[in-house]
Amino acid sequence: MYELFETIKKNVELARNICAYFINAQIKDVSDKILSINYQKLQFDTIFCINSNIEKIHAYGTMIYEKYDFIARIVDLSQYAFIYLIAIIQYRRTEPLTSTWSCVSVLTKSYYNYKNFNYSYVEVYEPKINMILEKLSTNFSALYYDVHSIISNENSICDSLITCKYNDKYIHRVVDREKKTFTSKDSKIVLDESDIKFLSIEYRSKDYIIPLVLELKNEDYLVNNEILSATFIKRLLEYQISYHAFDKNYEITILDNNLKAVYLKFGEYIKLNKTDYSILKTSEFHESVSSESAKNENIGQ
């Protein structure tokens, strides 16, 4: 009986040794193969394969998008729905889906107490279909005249702005009570980019301990654009920042392309030219600043 158990024990040990031998041999073989791999080449091949597939998918998707209008519409609507949902969550506004539109924005005031006002922001969008630049200029002038007629007879509107998007460019004009129509120079809409680019724009008011940074798109810097008026600033706050309290006693601090500090208050705005910009007040010219003379002038004080 003892010999039987001893035989079984030896057989088990033999089987274990054989298994261990084969396992060690396989591990060594796998280890040698791993060590022999050219990881640099493997990394390059992997990246190349991924990029090739991405390009194929992108090309195929673009082909389908451009070939089938209904698929393009579904994709655009899905993307816009996602952007709109994020905007709702962040408690801010978002622009329409259409690529060309006009928007009339007004800043209205209502009595808060015997000496203060509440200010509200109202905007109305109108899509423009198959609009050409020459026709855009005519329609813009007509829209300006209509808006001017409204604000001239409505004392609750304290400031107004017309914004138009065309070919991903933004055209901005302040509607001035004293200017019934455009001048001949301003009536023609051009999409020339201004050389002026502000390095930083900050909004300061009693509602914010830390100044709020306002961001302009590159597409906002067009020749003849009128920016950073009261309505323009309120529009930025509505679209950019979740908490957008507006205070008439704000101050805008601008660092221009000459590293010069510029200050704007309620009722002041900036008109962009090709190589310089002007600081204007509603209904009157305030000060002109050229890119050459800005270094020597005290602006907006």
C-alpha positions in Angstrom: 0.0 0.0 0.0 2.9 2.3 0.8 4.5 1.6 -2.5 1.3 2.5 -4.3 1.1 6.0 -2.8 4.8 6.5 -3.3 4.3 5.7 -7.1 1.4 8.1 -7.4 3.4 10.8 -5.7 6.3 10.3 -8.1 4.0 10.4 -11.1 2.4 13.6 -9.9 5.8 15.2 -9.3 6.9 14.1 -12.8 3.7 15.6 -14.4 4.2 18.8 -12.5 7.9 19.0 -13.6 6.8 18.4 -17.2 4.1 21.1 -17.1 6.6 23.5 -15.4 9.1 22.8 -18.2 6.7 23.5 -21.0 5.3 26.6 -19.2 8.8 28.0 -18.7 9.6 27.3 -22.3 6.5 29.0 -23.5 7.1 32.0 -21.3 10.7 32.3 -22.5 9.6 32.0 -26.1 6.9 34.8 -25.6 9.4 36.9 -23.7 12.0 36.6 -26.5 9.3 37.6 -29.0 8.3 40.6 -26.9 11.9 41.7 -26.6 12.5 41.3 -30.3 9.6 43.6 -31.3 10.5 47.0 -32.8 8.3 49.2 -30.7 9.1 52.3 -32.6 8.0 50.7 -35.9 4.9 49.3 -34.2 4.0 52.7 -32.8 4.5 54.3 -36.3 2.4 51.6 -38.0 -0.4 51.9 -35.4 -0.6 55.7 -35.7 -0.5 55.4 -39.5 -3.3 52.8 -39.5 -5.4 54.9 -37.1 -4.9 58.1 -39.1 -5.6 56.3 -42.4 -8.9 55.0 -41.1 -9.8 58.4 -39.7 -9.2 60.0 -43.1 -11.2 57.3 -44.8 -14.1 57.7 -42.4 -13.9 61.5 -42.7 -13.8 61.4 -46.5 -16.7 59.0 -46.7 -18.7 61.0 -44.2 -18.0 64.2 -46.0 -19.1 62.6 -49.3 -22.3 61.4 -47.8 -22.9 64.8 -46.1 -22.4 66.7 -49.3 -24.3 64.2 -51.5 -27.5 63.7 -49.4 -29.2 66.9 -48.2 -31.4 65.1 -45.7 -28.3 63.6 -44.0 -26.6 67.0 -43.9 -29.7 68.4 -42.4 -29.9 65.7 -39.7 -26.2 66.2 -38.9 -26.6 70.0 -38.6 -29.7 69.7 -36.5 -28.1 67.1 -34.2 -25.0 69.3 -33.7 -27.1 72.4 -33.1 -29.3 70.5 -30.7 -26.2 69.5 -28.7 -24.9 73.1 -28.7 -28.3 74.5 -27.7 -28.6 72.0 -24.9 -25.2 73.0 -23.5 -26.2 76.6 -23.8 -29.4 75.9 -21.7 -27.4 74.1 -19.1 -24.9 77.0 -18.9 -27.8 79.5 -18.8 -26.7 81.5 -21.9 -28.1 82.3 -25.3 -27.0 80.7 -28.6 -27.1 81.9 -32.2 -29.5 80.5 -34.8 -28.5 77.5 -36.9 -28.7 79.4 -40.2 -25.3 80.7 -41.5 -26.7 84.1 -42.6 -28.9 86.2 -40.4 -29.6 89.6 -39.0 -30.3 90.4 -35.4 -31.7 93.6 -33.8 -30.7 93.9 -30.1 -32.0 96.6 -27.8 -31.3 97.5 -24.2 -34.5 98.6 -22.5 -34.9 100.4 -19.2 -37.7 100.4 -16.6 -38.0 102.1 -13.2 -36.5 100.3 -10.3 -37.0 103.0 -7.8 -37.3 106.8 -7.8 -33.7 107.3 -9.1 -32.6 104.0 -10.6 -33.5 101.8 -13.7 -33.5 98.1 -14.4 -32.0 97.2 -17.8 -33.3 94.3 -19.9 -31.9 92.8 -23.1 -34.2 91.9 -26.0 -33.2 90.5 -29.4 -35.0 89.5 -32.6 -33.4 87.3 -35.3 -34.3 87.1 -38.9 -32.7 84.4 -41.2 -31.4 85.5 -44.6 -31.6 82.9 -47.4 -29.4 83.1 -50.5 -28.2 86.6 -49.6 -25.5 88.3 -51.7 -23.2 91.0 -50.3 -24.6 93.8 -52.5 -28.2 93.0 -51.5 -27.1 92.7 -47.9 -25.9 96.3 -47.9 -29.3 97.5 -49.1 -31.2 95.4 -46.7 -29.0 96.5 -43.8 -29.6 100.1 -44.6 -33.4 99.5 -44.7 -33.2 97.6 -41.4 -31.3 100.5 -39.8 -33.9 103.0 -40.9 -36.8 100.8 -39.5 -35.0 100.3 -36.2 -34.2 104.0 -35.9 -37.9 104.8 -36.5 -38.8 102.5 -33.6 -36.3 103.7 -31.1 -37.0 107.4 -31.9 -40.5 107.0 -30.6 -39.8 104.6 -27.8 -38.2 106.2 -24.7 -37.8 102.9 -22.9 -35.1 101.8 -25.4 -31.8 103.4 -24.3 -29.4 101.6 -26.7 -29.7 99.5 -29.8 -27.5 97.4 -32.0 -27.8 95.7 -35.4 -25.7 92.6 -35.9 -25.5 90.6 -39.2 -23.7 87.4 -39.9 -22.5 86.7 -43.4 -20.0 84.1 -44.5 -19.0 83.6 -40.9 -18.2 87.4 -40.6 -20.0 89.6 -38.1 -21.2 93.1 -39.0 -22.1 95.4 -36.1 -23.7 98.9 -36.2 -24.9 101.0 -33.3 -28.3 102.6 -34.0 -27.9 106.3 -33.0 -31.0 108.4 -32.3 -29.4 111.4 -34.0 -28.3 109.4 -37.1 -31.4 108.5 -39.2 -29.5 106.7 -42.0 -26.0 105.5 -42.7 -23.5 107.8 -44.2 -22.4 107.0 -47.8 -19.2 105.5 -46.4 -20.9 103.3 -43.9 -23.9 102.2 -46.0 -21.8 99.8 -48.1 -21.1 96.6 -46.1 -17.5 95.4 -46.6 -15.9 92.3 -45.1 -12.3 93.7 -44.9 -10.5 92.6 -41.8 -9.2 95.4 -39.6 -5.6 95.4 -38.5 -6.7 96.3 -35.0 -6.9 93.4 -32.5 -7.4 94.0 -28.8 -5.2 92.0 -26.5 -7.7 91.9 -23.7 -11.2 93.3 -22.8 -12.4 93.3 -19.2 -15.8 94.2 -17.8 -15.8 95.8 -14.3 -18.8 96.5 -12.2 -20.0 96.4 -8.6 -21.6 93.0 -9.3 -18.2 91.3 -9.9 -15.3 91.3 -7.4 -13.0 90.0 -10.1 -13.3 91.6 -13.6 -15.0 89.5 -16.3 -13.0 88.8 -19.4 -14.9 89.5 -22.6 -14.0 87.6 -25.7 -14.4 88.8 -29.3 -14.2 86.5 -32.3 -11.7 87.3 -35.0 -14.7 87.6 -37.3 -15.8 90.7 -35.2 -12.8 92.7 -36.2 -14.1 94.1 -39.5 -13.5 97.6 -40.9 -16.4 100.0 -40.0 -17.6 97.6 -37.2 -19.0 99.4 -34.2 -18.3 97.4 -31.1 -18.4 97.4 -27.3 -21.4 99.7 -27.0 -23.7 99.0 -24.0 -26.0 96.7 -26.0 -22.9 95.0 -27.5 -21.5 94.3 -24.1 -24.8 93.0 -22.7 -25.0 90.7 -25.8 -21.6 89.4 -25.0 -22.6 88.8 -21.4 -25.8 87.0 -22.5 -23.9 84.7 -24.9 -20.7 84.1 -23.0 -21.1 84.1 -19.3 -23.5 82.1 -17.2 -24.2 84.9 -14.7 -24.8 88.1 -16.8 -25.9 90.9 -14.5 -25.7 94.2 -16.2 -24.9 97.5 -14.5 -25.0 100.9 -16.2 -22.1 102.0 -14.1 -19.7 99.5 -15.7 -16.3 100.2 -17.0 -14.6 98.4 -19.9 -10.8 98.2 -19.7 -9.1 97.4 -23.0 -5.5 96.6 -23.7 -5.0 97.6 -27.4 -2.4 96.4 -29.9 0.0 99.1 -28.7 -0.2 97.9 -25.1 -2.2 101.0 -24.2 -5.0 100.9 -21.7 -8.4 102.2 -23.0 -11.4 102.8 -20.8 -15.1 102.9 -22.0 -18.2 103.7 -20.0 -21.9 103.6 -20.7 -22.7 105.5 -23.9 -19.3 105.0 -25.4 -18.2 102.5 -28.1 -15.5 101.8 -30.6 -15.5 102.1 -34.3 -12.9 100.0 -36.1 -11.0 101.3 -39.1 -8.4 99.6 -41.2 -5.3 100.6 -39.2 -6.8 102.5 -36.3 -10.0 102.9 -34.2 -12.2 105.7 -32.9 -13.8 106.1 -29.5 -17.3 107.5 -30.0 -20.1 108.6 -27.8 -23.7 108.2 -28.8 -24.7 111.1 -31.1 -21.2 112.7 -31.1 -17.6 112.0 -32.0 -15.5 111.7 -28.9 -11.9 110.8 -29.8 -9.9 109.2 -32.6 -6.9 107.0 -31.9 -4.5 105.9 -34.6 -2.1 103.0 -34.2 0.8 105.5 -34.6 -0.3 108.1 -32.1 -1.9 105.8 -29.5 1.5 105.5 -27.7 1.5 109.3 -27.0 -2.1 109.9 -26.2 -4.1 109.4 -23.0 -7.2 107.6 -24.4 -10.7 107.8 -23.1 -9.9 109.7 -19.9 
